[in-house]
Every structure is written in C-alpha cells, then in structure tokens.
Amino acid sequence: MTALGAPVTPAVDADQVRRTYTAVLGAPGTIGDEQRAHLAGMLRGQLQLLVPVIEARLPGMAGRFNRSAAQHVLAEALAALATPIRGALPDESVFDLAVLVRSLLALYEYTAAA
C-alpha cells in the first residue's frame, strides 16, 4: 500500500515490452501505417515507463562501461521523447524507438538481477 499522494510507478511487463519491440524489429518495413502508429505509441509509452527506472538505478550500476552505456541509451531515449510527433512516424523512427526500448529493457533486467 502506498501513502496518499505518493507517486505510483507502474510495473514493467517485460513480456509485453518484448512483444512490442519484436513486432517492429522482426518485420522491418512490412508494417502498415495504422499498426506502425499504434506500435510507435506503445513504444513511446514503454520508454516513458522504463526511463525513470533506469535513471534511478544508474548510480548503483557496477562498472564504468555499464554506466556509460546506460547514460547514452537514456540520453537517446530522452531525446526521442522530447521530439514532438507531427503525423505518422517513418519506419526508421519506429525502428529506432524499438531499439531504444529493447536496450532499456536489457538494462532494466540487468540491474534488477544485480
């Protein structure tokens, strides 16, 4: 139970995240416009969910390389989230979002095991 007014962090559904990025990475260039828009929205939502978790875990990450890689992925994810969406995203942009989500999930699972 959480205190009133305390922020609630939604749980990360790793299987759902995998299904989402696999739908993009497994079939690049074959996704229709409507499905691409849906997947782009899901991927952005997953970025918004994973970024704060990885940011919070960053100081406790072992190894300079791990922290540096995590900082790079976080910077790219934050830049992607800061970019306003105007119309449909091209395949390359959705692919990039999927790669970022996959990278953040890897960091999420790696830091959860540590």
JOQUI-V810688 format. One record per residue. N is the residue number from 0. PHI is phi as a letter, one per 40 degrees, with the letter a starting at -180 (* if undefined). PSI is psi in degrees with one decimal (* if undefined). D_FIRST is the distance of its C-alpha to the first C-alpha in whole Angstrom. Layout:
# JOQUI-V810688
{{N | PHI | PSI | D_FIRST} {N | PHI | PSI | D_FIRST}}
This chain:
# JOQUI-V810688
{{0 | * | 141.9 | 0} {1 | b | 155.6 | 4} {2 | c | 152.3 | 7} {3 | d | 133.8 | 9} {4 | g | -7.9 | 12} {5 | c | 139.2 | 10} {6 | c | 140.9 | 12} {7 | b | 123.1 | 10} {8 | c | 119.7 | 12} {9 | c | 149.8 | 13} {10 | c | 147.5 | 14} {11 | c | 121.7 | 18} {12 | c | 90.9 | 20} {13 | d | -36.7 | 23} {14 | c | -41.7 | 25} {15 | c | -41.1 | 25} {16 | c | -45.1 | 26} {17 | c | -43.8 | 29} {18 | c | -39.4 | 30} {19 | c | -52.8 | 30} {20 | c | -28.6 | 32} {21 | c | -33.2 | 34} {22 | c | -30.6 | 35} {23 | c | -49.7 | 36} {24 | c | -26.3 | 38} {25 | c | -16.6 | 39} {26 | a | 59.3 | 41} {27 | c | 136.6 | 42} {28 | g | -0.2 | 44} {29 | b | 8.1 | 44} {30 | c | 134.6 | 41} {31 | c | 164.6 | 42} {32 | d | -45.5 | 41} {33 | c | -44.0 | 39} {34 | c | -38.5 | 37} {35 | c | -41.7 | 37} {36 | c | -42.0 | 36} {37 | c | -47.3 | 33} {38 | c | -37.6 | 32} {39 | c | -42.3 | 33} {40 | c | -41.7 | 30} {41 | c | -43.7 | 28} {42 | c | -41.5 | 29} {43 | c | -39.8 | 28} {44 | c | -39.5 | 24} {45 | c | -35.4 | 24} {46 | c | -46.6 | 25} {47 | c | -29.9 | 23} {48 | c | -42.0 | 20} {49 | c | -33.6 | 22} {50 | d | -51.3 | 24} {51 | c | -31.9 | 21} {52 | c | -46.5 | 19} {53 | c | -38.3 | 23} {54 | d | -41.4 | 24} {55 | c | -31.9 | 21} {56 | c | -14.4 | 22} {57 | d | -48.0 | 26} {58 | c | -27.6 | 27} {59 | c | 1.8 | 26} {60 | c | 135.3 | 28} {61 | c | 138.5 | 31} {62 | g | 132.7 | 34} {63 | c | -39.1 | 36} {64 | c | -42.9 | 37} {65 | c | -45.6 | 33} {66 | c | -41.2 | 32} {67 | c | -43.2 | 35} {68 | c | -43.3 | 34} {69 | c | -41.6 | 31} {70 | c | -39.6 | 32} {71 | c | -47.0 | 34} {72 | c | -42.0 | 32} {73 | c | -42.6 | 30} {74 | c | -42.5 | 33} {75 | c | -40.3 | 34} {76 | c | -43.5 | 31} {77 | c | -38.3 | 30} {78 | c | -39.9 | 34} {79 | c | -40.7 | 33} {80 | c | -28.9 | 30} {81 | c | -15.6 | 32} {82 | c | 118.5 | 35} {83 | c | 146.2 | 35} {84 | c | 123.2 | 36} {85 | b | 96.7 | 39} {86 | g | -169.1 | 40} {87 | c | 140.6 | 40} {88 | c | 141.6 | 39} {89 | c | 162.1 | 42} {90 | d | -41.8 | 42} {91 | c | -39.3 | 42} {92 | c | -40.0 | 39} {93 | c | -39.3 | 37} {94 | c | -45.1 | 38} {95 | c | -42.0 | 37} {96 | c | -41.7 | 33} {97 | c | -40.0 | 33} {98 | c | -42.2 | 34} {99 | c | -44.2 | 32} {100 | c | -42.5 | 29} {101 | c | -42.7 | 30} {102 | c | -43.9 | 31} {103 | c | -37.8 | 27} {104 | c | -40.0 | 26} {105 | c | -44.2 | 28} {106 | c | -40.2 | 27} {107 | d | -48.1 | 23} {108 | c | -36.3 | 24} {109 | c | -44.1 | 27} {110 | c | -23.6 | 24} {111 | c | -32.9 | 21} {112 | c | -21.1 | 24} {113 | c | * | 25}}
